[in-house]
């Protein structure tokens, strides 16, 4: 698939938005919008018959797996899913050796798992594009979906104010900060100071922001942070793979940063609520019921009224995972 100008995506991996320019991110979003429109109109885009991709999941996921599998099928490709027990990655076989084996069998590799160094090593040795479906540090395909959703609801990204509330130290806080810096947006991390993103990454994003007109802010007061926001964004307080013992401390630290009706009203009627999902907004999950039994909470990072309310666009966002992932695969293959 062709892009206007001198942008060159073919053969490139997609590991973090730090590796992509604002122009390239905009081009991927434009391609995603085109592919989404074609799908809605029933226009086939099976441009890659005979191609095959490997999907490595050390951490399971509903949205990421379905997005890659449906996107691959729509593009005419085959997809092989490797669950946490189906791969010897880093166990009986080194990541480098696995990369060189899979790179000879597949045209692209998706990785969802733990440290960023694992997906970086895959990309170094595979010889084919590698796509980051989530690591501890970064979640770039999610950010593309988020930004496509913001564009659809607001018409543009530049100058939009996005406030991330909660634990901003890991993949979502990091990646939203990087993405906002790249796209000239106004980003605020709202959390206790010990939950702010890594200082070295903040410095790098400030350098990026100096060239794009983006703003980066860090605030401990939720009511102050959300004023005039276009988007309030949050995520679960305990990530996959973390021990259950951390729940008590996270709840104590982050409960003041729960997104509720009061915060949404403070932000204003223009504001939209976003969440990368899954969300603990009620007692319809095993984890939610366990937390209720132990701590007496009927929701965690967001109230049910906000999650199901008219300002919530979480399911538009979830759908866009597939369209933006399809764009990344199409562009890099």
SVG drawing of the C-alpha trace seen along z (x, -y; Angstrom):
<svg xmlns="http://www.w3.org/2000/svg" viewBox="-25 -25 45 51">
<polyline fill="none" stroke="black" stroke-width="0.4" points="0.0,0.0 1.3,-3.4 1.8,-6.5 2.1,-10.0 5.5,-11.7 8.8,-10.1 7.6,-8.1 8.9,-4.6 7.4,-2.0 8.1,1.2 10.2,3.6 10.2,1.5 9.2,2.7 6.7,0.9 8.1,1.0 7.5,-2.4 6.2,-5.7 9.6,-7.2 10.8,-5.6 8.2,-7.4 7.8,-11.0 4.6,-13.0 4.2,-12.8 4.5,-9.0 2.1,-8.7 -0.4,-10.9 0.0,-8.7 -0.7,-5.6 -3.8,-7.2 -4.9,-8.2 -4.4,-4.7 -6.4,-3.3 -9.2,-5.7 -9.2,-4.6 -9.2,-0.9 -12.0,-1.4 -14.1,-3.2 -13.5,-0.4 -14.5,2.2 -17.7,0.4 -18.6,0.2 -17.8,3.9 -14.9,3.1 -12.4,6.0 -8.7,5.1 -7.0,8.5 -3.7,7.0 -1.4,9.6 -2.4,13.1 0.2,15.7 1.6,13.7 1.7,15.2 2.2,13.6 3.1,15.0 1.3,13.7 3.4,14.3 1.4,13.8 3.3,14.1 0.4,12.0 -3.1,12.9 -5.5,10.3 -9.0,10.2 -8.6,7.0 -5.0,7.4 -5.4,11.0 -8.7,10.4 -7.5,7.2 -4.4,8.9 -6.3,12.0 -9.2,10.1 -6.9,7.5 -4.7,10.3 -7.7,12.1 -9.1,8.8 -5.7,8.3 -5.6,11.8 -2.9,13.1 -2.7,16.2 -2.1,15.8 -0.7,18.3 -1.3,17.7 1.3,18.7 -0.1,18.7 2.1,18.4 2.5,22.2 3.0,22.7 6.4,20.9 9.7,21.6 10.7,18.0 13.4,17.3 12.9,20.6 14.3,23.5 15.3,21.3 16.8,17.8 14.8,14.9 17.4,14.4 17.2,18.0 13.4,17.9 13.4,14.7 15.7,16.2 13.5,19.3 10.2,17.4 11.6,14.8 12.3,17.6 8.7,18.9 6.7,15.7 6.5,12.3 5.8,10.4 5.8,11.1 3.6,9.6 4.8,9.7 2.8,9.1 4.6,9.7 7.0,8.4 10.2,6.2 10.7,4.0 14.1,5.6 12.3,8.8 10.5,7.2 13.6,5.2 15.7,8.4 13.0,10.1 13.2,7.1 17.0,7.2 17.2,10.8 14.0,11.6 14.7,10.0 11.0,9.2 8.8,6.5 8.0,7.0 5.0,5.2 4.7,4.4 1.3,5.6 2.3,4.5 5.3,4.6 5.8,3.4 7.1,0.1 5.2,-0.7 1.9,0.0 2.1,-1.9 -0.7,-0.1 -3.1,-1.2 -2.1,-4.8 -2.8,-4.7 -6.3,-3.4 -6.7,-6.2 -5.6,-8.9 -7.8,-7.7 -10.7,-7.8 -9.8,-11.3 -9.6,-12.4 -13.1,-11.0 -14.7,-12.8 -12.8,-16.1 -11.6,-16.4 -7.9,-16.9 -5.2,-16.0 -3.1,-19.2 -3.8,-21.2 -6.2,-18.7 -5.8,-18.2 -5.5,-14.6 -5.3,-13.9 -4.2,-10.5 -5.2,-9.7 -3.7,-6.8 -0.5,-4.9 1.5,-6.7 4.7,-4.8 4.2,-2.0 3.1,-1.3 0.0,-3.4 1.3,-6.5 4.6,-6.3 3.0,-5.8 0.3,-8.4 3.0,-10.9 5.2,-10.0 2.2,-10.1 1.0,-13.5 4.5,-14.9 4.8,-13.7 1.4,-15.1 1.5,-18.5 -1.1,-17.7 -1.4,-18.9 -0.6,-15.9 -1.1,-15.8 -0.2,-12.9 -2.3,-13.2 -1.1,-11.0 0.9,-10.9 4.4,-12.1 5.8,-8.5 3.5,-7.4 4.8,-9.8 6.6,-8.5 10.3,-7.9 12.4,-11.1 14.6,-10.1 11.6,-9.5 10.0,-12.7 13.2,-14.6 13.1,-13.0 9.5,-13.8 10.1,-17.4 12.8,-17.6 10.2,-16.3 7.5,-18.7 9.8,-21.6 9.6,-20.9 5.9,-20.1 4.3,-22.6 3.1,-20.0 2.7,-20.6 3.7,-18.1 2.3,-18.7 2.4,-16.7 -0.2,-17.3 -1.2,-15.7 -4.6,-17.5 -7.3,-15.8 -9.7,-18.7 -7.1,-21.1 -5.7,-18.7 -8.9,-18.0 -10.1,-21.6 -10.8,-22.1 -9.7,-18.6 -10.9,-17.0 -10.1,-13.5 -9.9,-11.9 -8.0,-8.6 -7.4,-5.8 -6.3,-2.2 -6.4,0.6 -4.3,0.0 -2.6,3.4 -1.1,4.7 -1.1,8.3 1.8,10.2 1.9,8.1 1.3,9.9 -2.1,9.5 -0.3,8.1 0.1,4.7 -3.7,4.1 -4.0,2.6 -1.2,0.0 -2.5,-0.9 -6.0,-1.4 -4.8,-3.6 -2.7,-5.7 -4.9,-5.9 -8.5,-6.0 -8.4,-9.8 -7.7,-9.6 -10.7,-7.5 -12.7,-9.1 -16.2,-9.8 -19.1,-12.0 -17.6,-14.9 -14.4,-14.8 -16.2,-14.6 -18.3,-17.6 -15.2,-19.5 -13.7,-18.8 -16.7,-20.0 -19.4,-18.7 -16.9,-18.6 -14.8,-16.0 -14.8,-12.3 -13.8,-9.3 -11.3,-6.7 -9.9,-3.5 -7.8,-0.9 -9.8,2.0 -10.5,4.2 -12.0,1.9 -13.1,2.6 -16.2,0.4 -18.7,2.9 -18.8,6.3 -19.3,8.4 -15.7,9.8 -14.0,12.2 -11.4,9.6 -14.0,7.0 -15.9,9.2 -12.7,10.2 -11.7,6.6 -15.3,5.8 -15.1,8.6 -11.7,7.5 -11.9,3.7 -15.6,2.9 -15.2,1.1 -17.9,1.6 -15.6,0.1 -12.0,-0.9 -10.4,-3.3 -13.7,-4.5 -17.3,-4.5 -20.0,-2.6 -21.9,-5.8 -19.0,-7.3 -18.0,-4.1 -21.6,-3.7 -22.3,-7.4 -22.8,-9.5 -19.3,-10.9 -17.7,-7.4 -16.1,-6.4 -14.4,-3.3 -16.0,-0.9 -15.2,-3.2 -11.6,-3.1 -11.7,0.7 -12.9,1.2 -10.2,-1.1 -7.5,1.3 -8.3,3.5 -8.3,0.7 -5.0,-0.8 -3.3,2.5 -4.4,3.3 -2.8,0.1 0.5,0.9 0.7,4.4 -0.3,3.1 2.2,0.3 5.2,2.3 4.6,5.3"/>
</svg>
